[in-house]
Amino acid sequence: MHAEGMWKISTGKGVKVAVLDTGVNPDTPSLKGQVLGDEVPDAVSYNATEDYDGHGTSMAELIAGTGAGGGMQGLAPGTKIIPIRMLVNGVKNETDKKKTPSAADAIKAAADSDAQIINMSYGGRFIDPDEEKAIKYAHSKGKLMFASTGNDAESKNFIDYPAAYPYVVGVAAADDKGKVGEFSEHGNYVDLAAPGLNVPTWCDARFRSYCDGRGTSMATAIASASAALIWSAHPNWTANQVLRCLIDTASRDWPKNKPSNYLGYGLVRPRKVLENSDISPGSAATDPLSFENGTGVTGVTASPSAPASSSSQAPKNTSGGQTSASGSTSESSDNTTTWVALGAAGAALVIGGGAFAVIRSRRKA
């Protein structure tokens, strides 16, 4: 990634990312001045800047953390965060449950906000018609949406929504060698991949220390940050053009016209877009995932709500770069762990992790 080199070209300045999650704490050292709590739409303003878990704040820091005060340095530190707290697992208070927006309401509010990118580091097994309608609405408003594909690959590998809805970019998790995480769910709804192993996240909602986290949640946040860097450098581009360039420059060692069920079109490399001043973004109106968006979900286990016709098992390891994105290009060995950095507090990391892989009906990923 060569983040420091990219930041000489773009830091994500001028781009806003809506983080739909457990809330975002604006008072952590690296997020001070980064969270636009006043811009949260009234319909979903309930406790948007109160994180009941720590997950949403971690995603925001991966995107826009400044590294101040020994905090986490995000990939797009010039980006601003619009926090939208939604009903993910972890809400216990009955009043909170009633007042916290549903996924559909959160997505619609993000669509009506000034955010250009919507980060959805969560997933569930069931199709929600209202959520799907909200996704289509956000697409009509020109938003670029990223969602985690899920962490159940070692058990049922169920389809995860919203990642599997049309117009949502499903993001898988890879390690620093470009190999897909064993937990990272697979199927033809996987569009891109990003680092999702050994990534620092807040241990809990006390915000006292970072833990060693893993999950497609983290990968999704880094993909959103990658898009923010590109959109900041090319403010006149559309969501289609930003996404197309992410796809075209992704690291892979399989044919572009045969995306992997495990890593999609490959690992995101925004610097390959930023360093090429002559890059062509293609048509502003043409969806680069039009084929995927028009095809039923395959390569996964059918969830309880999915029709039987969509059920098929994914191959464990086939040709076409299904398990690794360490491409044959001369730069395939870049150390992806440098994509996210810690400040002075890094030496005090508490290695724990696993806390964000809890499986429930509507969960963090």
Beta strands, then each sheet from edge to edge (+ up, - down):
strand 1: 16-21
strand 2: 72-73
strand 3: 80-85
strand 4: 117-120
strand 5: 122-124
strand 6: 144-148
strand 7: 168-174
strand 8: 192-195
strand 9: 199-202
strand 10: 210-213
strand 11: 341-342
strand 12: 362-364
sheet 1: 3+ 1+ 4+ 6+ 7+ 8+
sheet 2: 2+ 11-
sheet 3: 5+ 12-
sheet 4: 9+ 10-
end
